[in-house]
């Protein structure tokens, strides 16, 4: 059953990827600031499967290279039309930051224009307004209206519904500045004296840098998809059962604990639980016995969901469940508690 689920998700990813690649190629043709996503199969780092019918796809931005972190200054807030707000809205959260065009040693002239830039700041909300218009126009010019529909959104986030041969998938399309040259100071990782992952893997992951996503009005969101991909890829080099645990936990989440099109707990939350558990139990012998290892993971998940608190793996002051619906979390916690009382049926 796990293999069947994996096959169906892989098929959906391939279909969605093909459609979004066509769409982003057209967007890139219309506006060179946006880059088409590559066609590298299910392991494409631009695609995150959060649930069987919920994907997140990052669309790289072109023409911003040579990034450097800068000193924090007194930040300005504005409307998307450029009018200054009289009082600051809020400071960036741990996973968010401002971005100035001057932080790049090379930048296309288009990033200095007022359609995306206010007094030197690159404003995500402005980038998203342009991107949304391009998505709408490109759906028509690519004759994809029967397969792709832009969904209404209360914020400037761009969501589309994509029809696949099996079902409808909701996709969030997110413009992203790829920064493959450095590791952000906010990600104080790895923590001292940790045995997992190995130093070699840590260096490899940090050498791949990070991304900044346009997912809110003023602040860009840190994202570590390349590092996470490397960490997942070599998870069982010692012959352990970590990936099996992850796959079964994912299936149980989708079938029993937290089903639905927009689950409160996503595959990304499960992946984070897995990373923390691997760090706490770094030894090969901790991952030899599947029932034991699986129960440890579920217990960790239950604790996080019950407390409404799951630390981001790289930026630990961030709670990934901060904005989740608490009654939904409590319902999942109760289902996990029932399972932990009598877990035998899943561990055959």
Secondary structure, 3 states (H helix, E strand, C coil): CHHHHHHHHHHHHHHHHHHHHHHHHHHHHHCCCECCCCCCHHHCCCEEEEECCEEEEEEEECCEEEECCCCCCCCCCECCCCCECCCCCCCCCCCEECCEHHHEEEECHHHHCCCCEECCEECHHHHHHHHHHHHHHHHHHCCCCCCEEECCCCCCCEEEEEECCCCEEEEEEEEEEEECCCCCCCCCCCCCCCCCCCHHHHHHHHHCCEEEECCCCCCEEEECHHHHHHHHHCCCCCCCCHHHHHHHHHHHHHHHHCCCCCCCCCHHHHHHHHHHHHHHCCCHHHHCCHHHHHHHHHHHHHHHHHHCCCECCCCCCCECCCCCCHHHHHHHHHHHHHHHHCCHHHCC
